[in-house]
């Protein structure tokens, strides 16, 4: 039975709208009445939306291949589930994140593991069958500000997959039972738009260890259980749906979730070579008359994350602007925009001030990440060891 037949058999036929006395009910054309969308029956809205399609790119698309035509939403068992899916579509589905591997400095081991786990199975599906079926759950863990989110976006860009950027607010609802339904709908949407990537940012806020101190709410337990069930279902299908999760607190994750996140990749603090590349990109010597002491910067930023290094460069670049602003503010009259002078060059003391004012924010727990990586992390042999 189709949706229209089901609706009429259960709720009866729809009462026709009577035109107004002046013959104009929401506009009359040739004696026919045009109805507002809000006045249409549910099944009519369902049929109209089902006819709408949206162009979705292939996984690794050939330049001469035609675009794949897919309906925006799959067929759901109820109008309620469809409404939840529309909410997720409005808030979550994004275009290509447009993050290249080359824009991420360092992290070569994490890049190789991600390409092996996600990119290669999409490019070469012939080889990843049976026992070599691709990993469906990947955990990125490490100190904050090291590039976990950028790695997930680079994967989605490389594979041209539909990217679902999920946080706790996306799947947690104040209405009883809706959180579990949102999780179920999310995975149905991901299967429908496969190949797709579900990125669960700060997953420790969603699925920390269950039943701690017996203070966990019932709704939280149901949400975690549904998420575990859906992730377990991914491993039993051939759909190219990957779950990428990121966390700064991997030791707080539930053991059942760790089992489903089969590949656990450490995203460490940047090494000296990566820090040197970051400083060269953010503080190029061509923009100032000062020869930037990259080696000194690299030496003094041991234990800094990528975000910390960016803050150091920003603080150094602000020093010439502060000197210029003090001169402009000392004047009585406002200087027209076209007469504003150029910002002066960097000085050696600017870099010293930036290093004193910006302290590392992620180095305190570095040993805990290393310990977790030794116990649960995924390693890769170098070519020299292989």
N, C-alpha and C positions, 0 to 999 in steps of 0.2 A: 504493500500500500504506500502511495506517495504521501508527501507531507500534507498536501491539500486535502486528500481523502481522509487522512488521520484527523486533521483539525476539524473537518466538517462532521465526521462521525462522532467526535467526542464533545464538541462545543456547539455544533449546529452551524447552519449557514450564516453568512454575514448579512446583516440588515442593510439594505441599500440606502444611500443617503438621499434625502428628499431635497430637491432644489428649493431655493428661496422664492418668495412670491414675485420678486421683480425679475425672476428668470436668470439671475446671476448667482450661482453658488460656486465661489472660488473660480469664476471665469467660465463663460459658456461659449463654445465654438461650434457652430452648425448644430445646435440643439443638444450637444453632448456635454456632460458634466465632467470637469477635470477635478480630481480629488487631490488633496494634500497628501504628502507621504505619511504624515502622522495619522491620517484617516484610513490608510490602507489596512487590510487585515494582515495578520502576522505572516500567513503563508504567501501573500502577495509581495510583501517586503522580502521574504525569503527567496522567492523566485526571481525578483528583480536583482537582488544582490548576487545570486548564483550565476546570473548571466554576465556579470561584470568580471573581466579578467585583467590580470596584471602581468606584464612581461617580467620574467625572472631569468637571469643569466645562468648558463650551464656551469658545471663545476670547473672544468678547465676548457674554456670555450674556444672552438676553432673560429678563425676569423671569417671563414666563408659559411659557417653554419648559421641556420636561422635561429632566432631567439625562441626559447621555449615558452609556450603559452600555458599558464596554469591559472586556475581560479584562485582568487585571493584567499578564500577560506575553504577548508574541506567541509564535507557534509557532517553535521553534528546531530546527535540524537535528540536534542531539545533546543528550543529558542534561548533558554537560559545559558547553555554552554556557548551558543553562538555569540551572545552578548558579551560574555567573558572573553571570548577570542577577539572580538572587536576592540575591547579595552586593551588587550595585550598588543594588538597590531598598532594601535595609535601610540602606545608608549614605548614599544620595544624594537620593532623591526627597523633596521637602519640600512642605508646603502653601504657601499664599500667604505670601510674605515680609512682607506688610502694611507696605510702605514707600511713602508717598505722595510725589508730586512736590513738594508744598508743604513737606514736612519737610526738603527739601534746599535750603539757602540758596544763592543765586547760581547759577553754572554754567548760565546761560540758553542759551548757544551749544551746550553739550554736550546739554542737554535737547532743544533743537529738532532737532539732528542725530539723536538717538536716536529721537525720535518719528517723524521722517521715515523712518528706516531700518527700524524694527521695528513701532511702534504703528500707524501709518497703513496699512501693507499688511495687517495683521490686521483692522482696522476696515473698510477699504474695499478688499477684494481685487479688485473689478471694475476698478479703475484700474491695478493693478500687475500687468500681464501683458506678455508679449513682452519688448520691450526694457526696459520699466519693471519687470521682475520684481524683487522685493525683494532687497536685499543679504543674503547669508546669513552673512557673517563681519564682525564689528565689533570693533575694538581700542580699548580705553580705556587711554590712557597718560598719565602725569603723575607729579608728586612723590607720595611716600607720605602718606597721611592726608588726601587731598583729596576723597574721596567716590566713588571708582570702584566699589567694591562696592555702595554704597547706590544708585547709578544703575542698576546691573544688577538689583538687587532691585526698584527702582521700575518698571522695564520689565516684569518678571514679574508684579508686582501689577497694573499698569494693564491688561495684556493677559490676565490670568487664565490664564497658561500654566503648564504643568508645569515646575518649576524644578530643574535638575540643577546642584548646587553642587560643582564638581570641583576637586580639588587634585592634586598629584603623587601623594600617598599613595593616592588613589582608583583610579588606573589603573596603578600600578607594582606588579608582583608579583615575589616572589623566585623563582617557578617559571618555568623557561624556556618562552617562548612565550605565557605567560598575559597579559602586558601588552598585546600586540597584540590578543589575543582580547577583552580587557576594553574596549579602544577600539572594536572592531567591535560588541560587544554594546551599548555605551553609545549609539552612534548608531542601532542598531536599536530600542532602547527609546525613544529620542527621537522617531523616526519613528512608532512605534506610539502614543505619547501626544501626538502633534502636535495643536495647536500647542504647542511646547515651546521652552525656552531652556536651552542648555548654557553655563554660566558657568565658564570656565577661569581660575581665580584664579592670579596669579603664573605666567603662562604661560612666562616666560623660564626657569623651573626645569624645564619639560617639553621645550621645543623651542627651545633656543638654537642658535646657528650650528653646523652639522654639520661634523665632521671637524677641529675646531680642534686644532692641534699633534699630530694623529694619536693623541690620547690617548682618544678617545671609544670607549666599549664597544660591542660589536656589538648587545647588547640595546637600548641607547639608540637606535642608528640604526634598528633595526626598529620601535621604538615611534614614533619621529618619522615614519618613512615611512608607517606605517599611519594615523596621525593626518592626514597630508597627503592620503592617498588618500581617506579618509572625508570630509574637508572638501571635497575636489574633487567628490565625488559629490553633495553637497548642492546645488551650483549647477546640476546636470543634472536635478533633480527639482522637482516643484511642492509638495513637503511643506513646511509652515511650521515648519521647524526652524532656529533662529537660534543661532549661536555667538557669545557675548560673551566676549572675552578681556581681561584686565587685567594690566598690567605696570608696574613702576617703571623698567625698563631696556629701553625699546623698541629701542635700537640694538644689543642683543645677540640679537635674534630672527633666525631663519633667513630668508633672502630669499624662499624658497618659501612660508613661512607668511605673510609680509607681503603677498604677492600674493593669497593666499586671504582674508586679512582686508581686504576691499575698502574698508571705511569705517574710517578711523583718526582717532579723536576725542581731542583734548587736553583733559585735566581739570586746569586750572591751579590755582594758589594763589588763595584767595578775594580778591576785590577789596574796596575800602573799604566799599561798600554791603553786600556779603555779610557782612563781618566785623561791621558795625554790627548787622545783623539777628541774627547769632549771639549777640552780647553781650546784646542785648535779651531774647532767649529764655532764655539760661542765667543771666543776672544781672538779673532784673527788679527795677525800683525798688520795687515794691510789697512785696517781702519784707524790706526793710530801711528804716531811717529815713534812710539816706544817699542822696543824689542821685548815682547812678552816673555818672561822667564818661565817657560813651560815646565822645565825640569824641576825648578823650585816649587812650582804649584803642585806638581804631581807628588813630590816628596812630602809636602806639608798637608796633603789631603788624604792621607791614609785613613781608611775607615769611613770616608764620606760616601754617601749614596749618590746616584745620578741626580736626584732632586737637590741634594745639598750642593753639588758642584754647580748646578745651574744658578742656585741662589748666590754662591760666591761670585760668579761672573756678573750677575745682575747687580750685586752690591758694588763691585769694582767699577762697572759702567755708570753707576749713579754718582760717583764722586765728582767727575768733571761737570755733570749737570748741576750738582749742588753748588759748586763754585759759581757757575753761571747764574743760577737762580738768586743767589745772594746779591750779585751785582745788579740784576734786574729789579729785585725788590727794593734796593736802596734808592732807586730813582723815584722821583715824585710823580712823573707822568707815565702812563701806560705806553709801552713801545708797540707800534703797529706790527702785525704778524709778518708782513713782508720785510720789515727791517730788523727782525730778530737775528742776533748773531749765531754762528755755528757753535756747537758744543766743542769744548777744547779736548785735547788728546789725553790719554791715560798717562799717569805718572807712576813711578815705582812705588811711591807710598800709598797710592790708591789700592794696589793689590794687597799690600800689607794690612791696610785698614779692613779690607773685605775679609781677609782670612781671620782677623781678630774678631770681627763682628758676626761671623757665621760659623757655628759649631756643628759637628756631626750629630745627626739625630737618630741613627739606626745602628750604631756600632756596639751597643751595650749587650745585645742578645745574640751576637754573631756566633758564639760558641754553641748556643742552643740549636741554632739552625744546622750547624755542622754535625752535631750529635744526632739530630733527627734525620739528617741526610744519610748518615752512616747506618742508622737502624732501619729506615723505611724508603730511602730515596732510590731513584733509578740512576744508574751509572752507565757510562759508555766508554769502551776501551779506545784509547788513542791509536792512531795508525802504527805507532812505534811498538805498542804493546800487542796489537792484533797479530 
